[in-house]
Amino acid sequence: MFIAKSNEEKRSMAWRIVISTASVLIILIGAFFLFKMFTGNPLEGTWKSTEQQLVLTIKGNGTLLVDWEEIFEDEKMTIGMEYLLDKDSKTVTFKEDEEALLEAEEKSEGKYTADMLETALSEITATYDYSVQNNQLTLTEREYGDQLVFDKK
């Protein structure tokens, strides 16, 4: 091996290659984290309410899954919704998804109608100001000022 021999020129070349490769990797990793920090969705993840049996699973593609055992009589039922996120004004708007309501109606086997589900979800269908601090999400309704507090699961 050329490192074991006393060939200073080859060792110097190998050292420059190692340092250059490590520098490029550090720059790429730093750029990746900066990109994720400024372009990522701060609400993405699973959030459990601190006061109710409400769990929100927010996905990056504008969809939201709602598990709300209190409303659905302690039954495990997940309903899809849509959301619009505005990071500049720090607002999020939750709205119902008609297709997801019809799908949930079919899954309930006649126990719930789409109108009943829409009425139940109307409690969280609104525009909220959001704040995320220390794995805690606070949603403040813009119209009445009601707050919902969630912990990240």
C-alpha positions as CSV (number, residue, x, y, z in Angstrom):
1,M,0.0,0.0,0.0
2,F,1.3,3.4,-0.9
3,I,0.6,5.0,2.5
4,A,2.9,2.5,4.2
5,K,5.7,3.5,1.9
6,S,7.4,6.8,2.3
7,N,5.9,8.4,-0.8
8,E,4.9,11.8,0.4
9,E,3.4,12.9,-2.9
10,K,0.8,10.0,-3.0
11,R,-0.1,10.5,0.6
12,S,-0.7,14.2,0.0
13,M,-2.9,13.4,-3.0
14,A,-4.9,10.9,-1.0
15,W,-5.3,13.3,1.9
16,R,-6.6,16.1,-0.5
17,I,-9.2,13.6,-1.9
18,V,-10.4,12.6,1.5
19,I,-10.7,16.3,2.7
20,S,-12.4,17.4,-0.5
21,T,-14.9,14.5,-0.3
22,A,-15.7,15.2,3.3
23,S,-16.1,19.0,2.6
24,V,-18.5,18.3,-0.2
25,L,-20.6,15.9,2.0
26,I,-20.8,18.5,4.8
27,I,-22.0,21.2,2.5
28,L,-24.6,18.9,0.9
29,I,-25.9,17.8,4.3
30,G,-26.1,21.4,5.5
31,A,-27.9,22.5,2.4
32,F,-30.4,19.6,2.8
33,F,-31.2,20.6,6.4
34,L,-31.6,24.3,5.5
35,F,-33.9,23.4,2.6
36,K,-36.0,21.1,4.9
37,M,-36.2,23.8,7.6
38,F,-37.5,26.5,5.3
39,T,-39.6,24.5,2.9
40,G,-41.0,21.7,5.1
41,N,-44.5,21.5,6.5
42,P,-44.3,22.4,10.2
43,L,-47.6,20.7,10.9
44,E,-46.9,17.4,9.3
45,G,-47.2,14.5,11.7
46,T,-49.6,13.0,14.2
47,W,-51.1,15.3,16.9
48,K,-53.1,14.2,19.9
49,S,-55.4,16.7,21.6
50,T,-54.6,17.4,25.3
51,E,-58.3,18.0,26.2
52,Q,-60.3,15.7,23.9
53,Q,-60.1,12.2,22.3
54,L,-59.1,13.9,19.0
55,V,-56.1,12.8,16.9
56,L,-55.1,14.7,13.7
57,T,-52.7,13.1,11.3
58,I,-51.5,15.8,8.9
59,K,-49.9,14.7,5.8
60,G,-47.7,16.7,3.4
61,N,-50.0,16.5,0.4
62,G,-52.9,18.6,1.8
63,T,-54.8,15.7,3.4
64,L,-55.7,15.3,7.0
65,L,-57.0,12.3,8.9
66,V,-59.3,12.8,11.9
67,D,-59.8,10.2,14.7
68,W,-62.3,11.6,17.2
69,E,-63.6,8.9,19.5
70,E,-65.9,11.3,21.6
71,I,-67.9,12.2,18.5
72,F,-68.1,8.7,17.2
73,E,-69.2,7.1,20.4
74,D,-65.8,5.5,21.3
75,E,-65.7,3.8,17.9
76,K,-62.5,3.7,15.9
77,M,-63.4,5.8,12.8
78,T,-61.0,7.8,10.7
79,I,-62.3,10.5,8.3
80,G,-60.3,12.3,5.7
81,M,-60.3,16.1,5.4
82,E,-58.4,18.6,3.4
83,Y,-56.3,21.5,4.7
84,L,-54.7,24.6,3.2
85,L,-51.5,25.9,4.8
86,D,-50.2,29.4,4.6
87,K,-46.8,29.6,6.2
88,D,-46.4,33.3,5.6
89,S,-49.5,34.3,7.7
90,K,-49.2,31.1,9.8
91,T,-52.7,30.0,9.2
92,V,-54.3,26.6,8.4
93,T,-57.8,26.0,7.1
94,F,-59.5,22.7,7.6
95,K,-62.3,21.8,5.3
96,E,-64.3,18.6,4.7
97,D,-63.7,16.3,1.8
98,E,-66.9,15.0,0.2
99,E,-65.4,11.8,-1.1
100,A,-63.9,11.0,2.2
101,L,-67.3,11.6,3.9
102,L,-69.0,9.2,1.5
103,E,-66.3,6.6,2.1
104,A,-66.7,6.9,5.8
105,E,-70.4,6.6,5.5
106,E,-70.0,3.3,3.6
107,K,-67.5,2.0,6.2
108,S,-69.9,2.8,9.1
109,E,-72.5,0.4,7.5
110,G,-75.4,2.7,7.9
111,K,-74.6,3.9,11.4
112,Y,-73.7,7.4,10.2
113,T,-74.7,9.4,7.2
114,A,-72.4,11.8,5.3
115,D,-74.5,14.7,6.7
116,M,-74.0,13.5,10.3
117,L,-70.3,13.2,9.8
118,E,-70.1,16.6,8.2
119,T,-72.0,18.1,11.1
120,A,-69.6,16.4,13.6
121,L,-66.6,17.7,11.8
122,S,-68.0,21.2,11.5
123,E,-66.6,21.8,15.0
124,I,-63.0,21.8,13.6
125,T,-63.8,23.0,10.1
126,A,-62.5,26.5,10.3
127,T,-59.4,28.7,9.7
128,Y,-56.9,28.7,12.5
129,D,-53.7,30.6,13.4
130,Y,-51.1,28.0,14.3
131,S,-48.1,27.9,16.6
132,V,-45.7,25.0,17.0
133,Q,-43.3,25.1,20.0
134,N,-41.6,22.2,21.8
135,N,-43.7,19.5,20.0
136,Q,-46.9,21.2,20.9
137,L,-49.3,22.6,18.3
138,T,-51.7,25.4,19.3
139,L,-54.6,26.2,16.9
140,T,-56.4,29.4,17.6
141,E,-59.6,29.9,15.7
142,R,-59.5,33.2,13.9
143,E,-63.2,34.1,14.3
144,Y,-63.9,33.4,18.0
145,G,-60.4,32.8,19.5
146,D,-61.1,29.3,20.7
147,Q,-57.9,27.3,21.1
148,L,-57.1,23.6,20.5
149,V,-53.8,22.3,21.9
150,F,-52.1,19.2,20.6
151,D,-49.0,17.2,21.5
152,K,-47.0,15.5,18.9
153,K,-47.2,11.7,19.0
